[in-house]
Protein backbone atom coordinates (compact mmCIF):
# COMPACT_ATOMS: atom_id res chain seq x y z
CA UNK A 1 0.00 0.00 0.00
CA UNK A 2 0.85 3.68 -0.17
CA UNK A 3 1.12 6.15 2.72
CA UNK A 4 1.48 9.84 1.81
CA UNK A 5 2.09 12.32 4.62
CA UNK A 6 2.16 16.09 4.04
CA UNK A 7 4.25 18.77 5.71
CA UNK A 8 3.90 19.77 9.37
CA UNK A 9 1.92 16.69 10.39
CA UNK A 10 1.86 15.87 14.11
CA UNK A 11 1.07 12.32 15.18
CA UNK A 12 0.79 11.73 18.93
CA UNK A 13 1.36 8.05 19.63
CA UNK A 14 1.91 7.58 23.31
CA UNK A 15 -0.14 5.65 25.84
CA UNK A 16 -0.96 8.19 28.49
CA UNK A 17 -3.72 9.79 30.48
CA UNK A 18 -4.63 13.35 29.62
CA UNK A 19 -7.57 15.73 30.03
CA UNK A 20 -9.43 14.03 27.17
CA UNK A 21 -9.08 10.52 28.61
CA UNK A 22 -6.63 7.71 28.02
CA UNK A 23 -4.72 7.83 24.74
CA UNK A 24 -3.70 4.66 23.01
CA UNK A 25 -0.86 4.64 20.47
CA UNK A 26 -1.74 5.86 16.99
CA UNK A 27 -2.13 3.08 14.42
CA UNK A 28 -1.84 3.78 10.70
CA UNK A 29 -2.52 0.56 8.78
CA UNK A 30 -2.54 0.47 4.98
CA UNK A 31 -3.48 -2.74 3.16
CA UNK A 32 -1.51 -3.99 0.17
CA UNK A 33 -3.78 -2.21 -2.32
CA UNK A 34 -4.69 0.76 -0.11
CA UNK A 35 -3.74 4.43 -0.29
CA UNK A 36 -3.77 6.65 2.81
CA UNK A 37 -3.15 10.35 2.12
CA UNK A 38 -2.68 12.83 4.97
CA UNK A 39 -2.51 16.52 4.02
CA UNK A 40 -0.42 19.36 5.43
CA UNK A 41 -0.69 20.67 9.00
CA UNK A 42 -2.74 17.72 10.28
CA UNK A 43 -2.86 16.68 13.94
CA UNK A 44 -3.64 13.09 14.93
CA UNK A 45 -3.81 11.97 18.59
CA UNK A 46 -4.02 8.30 19.47
CA UNK A 47 -6.23 7.41 16.50
CA UNK A 48 -6.64 4.15 14.60
CA UNK A 49 -6.78 4.50 10.82
CA UNK A 50 -7.26 1.30 8.81
CA UNK A 51 -7.11 1.77 5.04
CA UNK A 52 -7.97 -1.13 2.73
CA UNK A 53 -8.83 0.98 -0.35
CA UNK A 54 -8.56 4.78 -0.03
CA UNK A 55 -8.64 7.30 2.79
CA UNK A 56 -7.89 10.97 2.05
CA UNK A 57 -7.42 13.42 4.93
CA UNK A 58 -7.22 17.06 3.80
CA UNK A 59 -5.12 19.96 5.06
CA UNK A 60 -5.47 21.47 8.55
CA UNK A 61 -7.55 18.56 9.86
CA UNK A 62 -7.65 17.66 13.56
CA UNK A 63 -8.25 14.03 14.57
CA UNK A 64 -8.94 13.82 18.31
CA UNK A 65 -7.94 11.19 20.82
CA UNK A 66 -9.16 7.64 20.28
CA UNK A 67 -10.80 8.32 16.90
CA UNK A 68 -11.26 5.47 14.42
CA UNK A 69 -11.34 5.86 10.64
CA UNK A 70 -12.15 2.77 8.57
CA UNK A 71 -12.77 2.34 4.83
CA UNK A 72 -13.73 -1.30 5.30
CA UNK A 73 -16.19 -3.43 7.26
CA UNK A 74 -13.34 -5.91 7.96
CA UNK A 75 -15.81 -8.80 7.81
CA UNK A 76 -18.90 -9.65 5.78
CA UNK A 77 -22.29 -9.36 7.46
CA UNK A 78 -23.45 -12.75 6.18
CA UNK A 79 -22.13 -15.56 8.37
CA UNK A 80 -21.43 -17.90 5.43
CA UNK A 81 -19.36 -15.20 3.72
CA UNK A 82 -17.46 -14.67 6.99
CA UNK A 83 -16.72 -18.38 7.21
CA UNK A 84 -15.35 -18.35 3.66
CA UNK A 85 -13.43 -15.10 4.13
CA UNK A 86 -15.30 -13.30 1.35
CA UNK A 87 -17.74 -10.45 0.98
CA UNK A 88 -15.77 -7.74 2.77
CA UNK A 89 -16.91 -4.34 1.48
CA UNK A 90 -14.75 -1.25 1.16
CA UNK A 91 -15.54 2.34 0.14
CA UNK A 92 -13.32 5.44 0.17
CA UNK A 93 -13.33 7.93 3.04
CA UNK A 94 -12.67 11.65 2.47
CA UNK A 95 -12.15 14.17 5.26
CA UNK A 96 -11.97 17.63 3.71
CA UNK A 97 -9.80 20.59 4.73
CA UNK A 98 -10.17 22.16 8.20
CA UNK A 99 -12.50 19.46 9.55
CA UNK A 100 -12.23 18.52 13.23
CA UNK A 101 -13.04 15.08 14.60
CA UNK A 102 -13.42 15.48 18.37
CA UNK A 103 -12.49 12.69 20.81
CA UNK A 104 -13.78 9.14 20.28
CA UNK A 105 -15.32 9.71 16.83
CA UNK A 106 -15.68 6.71 14.50
CA UNK A 107 -15.83 7.31 10.73
CA UNK A 108 -17.06 4.35 8.70
CA UNK A 109 -16.54 3.40 5.06
CA UNK A 110 -17.92 5.49 2.22
CA UNK A 111 -18.17 8.75 4.19
CA UNK A 112 -17.22 12.28 3.12
CA UNK A 113 -16.89 14.90 5.86
CA UNK A 114 -17.16 18.40 4.41
CA UNK A 115 -14.64 21.19 4.81
CA UNK A 116 -14.65 23.08 8.10
CA UNK A 117 -17.17 20.73 9.74
CA UNK A 118 -16.87 19.67 13.37
CA UNK A 119 -17.89 16.17 14.47
CA UNK A 120 -18.91 16.02 18.15
CA UNK A 121 -17.20 13.67 20.60
CA UNK A 122 -18.40 10.07 20.60
CA UNK A 123 -20.15 10.28 17.23
CA UNK A 124 -20.37 7.43 14.71
CA UNK A 125 -20.32 8.85 11.17
CA UNK A 126 -22.14 6.51 8.78
CA UNK A 127 -23.11 8.96 6.00
CA UNK A 128 -21.82 12.15 4.39
CA UNK A 129 -21.65 15.36 6.41
CA UNK A 130 -21.79 18.62 4.41
CA UNK A 131 -19.27 21.45 4.75
CA UNK A 132 -19.55 24.09 7.48
CA UNK A 133 -21.68 22.28 10.03
CA UNK A 134 -21.62 20.86 13.52
CA UNK A 135 -22.71 17.22 13.52
CA UNK A 136 -22.96 14.59 16.21
CA UNK A 137 -24.67 11.51 17.57
CA UNK A 138 -25.05 7.82 16.86
CA UNK A 139 -25.60 7.81 13.98
CA UNK A 140 -24.08 11.22 13.30
CA UNK A 141 -26.51 13.89 12.03
CA UNK A 142 -26.17 17.61 11.31
CA UNK A 143 -26.95 19.65 14.44
CA UNK A 144 -26.53 23.13 12.99
CA UNK A 145 -24.72 25.19 10.40
CA UNK A 146 -21.41 26.83 11.25
CA UNK A 147 -20.90 30.28 9.78
CA UNK A 148 -17.25 31.31 10.02
CA UNK A 149 -16.67 34.50 12.02
CA UNK A 150 -14.62 35.83 9.11
CA UNK A 151 -17.26 35.09 6.44
CA UNK A 152 -17.74 37.75 3.81
CA UNK A 153 -15.41 39.71 1.61
CA UNK A 154 -11.74 40.05 2.41
CA UNK A 155 -10.40 43.52 1.73
C-alpha positions in Angstrom: 0.0 0.0 0.0 0.8 3.7 -0.2 1.1 6.1 2.7 1.5 9.8 1.8 2.1 12.3 4.6 2.2 16.1 4.0 4.2 18.8 5.7 3.9 19.8 9.4 1.9 16.7 10.4 1.9 15.9 14.1 1.1 12.3 15.2 0.8 11.7 18.9 1.4 8.1 19.6 1.9 7.6 23.3 -0.1 5.7 25.8 -1.0 8.2 28.5 -3.7 9.8 30.5 -4.6 13.4 29.6 -7.6 15.7 30.0 -9.4 14.0 27.2 -9.1 10.5 28.6 -6.6 7.7 28.0 -4.7 7.8 24.7 -3.7 4.7 23.0 -0.9 4.6 20.5 -1.7 5.9 17.0 -2.1 3.1 14.4 -1.8 3.8 10.7 -2.5 0.6 8.8 -2.5 0.5 5.0 -3.5 -2.7 3.2 -1.5 -4.0 0.2 -3.8 -2.2 -2.3 -4.7 0.8 -0.1 -3.7 4.4 -0.3 -3.8 6.6 2.8 -3.2 10.4 2.1 -2.7 12.8 5.0 -2.5 16.5 4.0 -0.4 19.4 5.4 -0.7 20.7 9.0 -2.7 17.7 10.3 -2.9 16.7 13.9 -3.6 13.1 14.9 -3.8 12.0 18.6 -4.0 8.3 19.5 -6.2 7.4 16.5 -6.6 4.1 14.6 -6.8 4.5 10.8 -7.3 1.3 8.8 -7.1 1.8 5.0 -8.0 -1.1 2.7 -8.8 1.0 -0.3 -8.6 4.8 0.0 -8.6 7.3 2.8 -7.9 11.0 2.1 -7.4 13.4 4.9 -7.2 17.1 3.8 -5.1 20.0 5.1 -5.5 21.5 8.6 -7.6 18.6 9.9 -7.7 17.7 13.6 -8.3 14.0 14.6 -8.9 13.8 18.3 -7.9 11.2 20.8 -9.2 7.6 20.3 -10.8 8.3 16.9 -11.3 5.5 14.4 -11.3 5.9 10.6 -12.1 2.8 8.6 -12.8 2.3 4.8 -13.7 -1.3 5.3 -16.2 -3.4 7.3 -13.3 -5.9 8.0 -15.8 -8.8 7.8 -18.9 -9.7 5.8 -22.3 -9.4 7.5 -23.4 -12.7 6.2 -22.1 -15.6 8.4 -21.4 -17.9 5.4 -19.4 -15.2 3.7 -17.5 -14.7 7.0 -16.7 -18.4 7.2 -15.4 -18.4 3.7 -13.4 -15.1 4.1 -15.3 -13.3 1.4 -17.7 -10.5 1.0 -15.8 -7.7 2.8 -16.9 -4.3 1.5 -14.7 -1.2 1.2 -15.5 2.3 0.1 -13.3 5.4 0.2 -13.3 7.9 3.0 -12.7 11.6 2.5 -12.2 14.2 5.3 -12.0 17.6 3.7 -9.8 20.6 4.7 -10.2 22.2 8.2 -12.5 19.5 9.5 -12.2 18.5 13.2 -13.0 15.1 14.6 -13.4 15.5 18.4 -12.5 12.7 20.8 -13.8 9.1 20.3 -15.3 9.7 16.8 -15.7 6.7 14.5 -15.8 7.3 10.7 -17.1 4.4 8.7 -16.5 3.4 5.1 -17.9 5.5 2.2 -18.2 8.7 4.2 -17.2 12.3 3.1 -16.9 14.9 5.9 -17.2 18.4 4.4 -14.6 21.2 4.8 -14.7 23.1 8.1 -17.2 20.7 9.7 -16.9 19.7 13.4 -17.9 16.2 14.5 -18.9 16.0 18.2 -17.2 13.7 20.6 -18.4 10.1 20.6 -20.1 10.3 17.2 -20.4 7.4 14.7 -20.3 8.9 11.2 -22.1 6.5 8.8 -23.1 9.0 6.0 -21.8 12.1 4.4 -21.6 15.4 6.4 -21.8 18.6 4.4 -19.3 21.4 4.8 -19.6 24.1 7.5 -21.7 22.3 10.0 -21.6 20.9 13.5 -22.7 17.2 13.5 -23.0 14.6 16.2 -24.7 11.5 17.6 -25.0 7.8 16.9 -25.6 7.8 14.0 -24.1 11.2 13.3 -26.5 13.9 12.0 -26.2 17.6 11.3 -26.9 19.7 14.4 -26.5 23.1 13.0 -24.7 25.2 10.4 -21.4 26.8 11.2 -20.9 30.3 9.8 -17.3 31.3 10.0 -16.7 34.5 12.0 -14.6 35.8 9.1 -17.3 35.1 6.4 -17.7 37.7 3.8 -15.4 39.7 1.6 -11.7 40.1 2.4 -10.4 43.5 1.7 
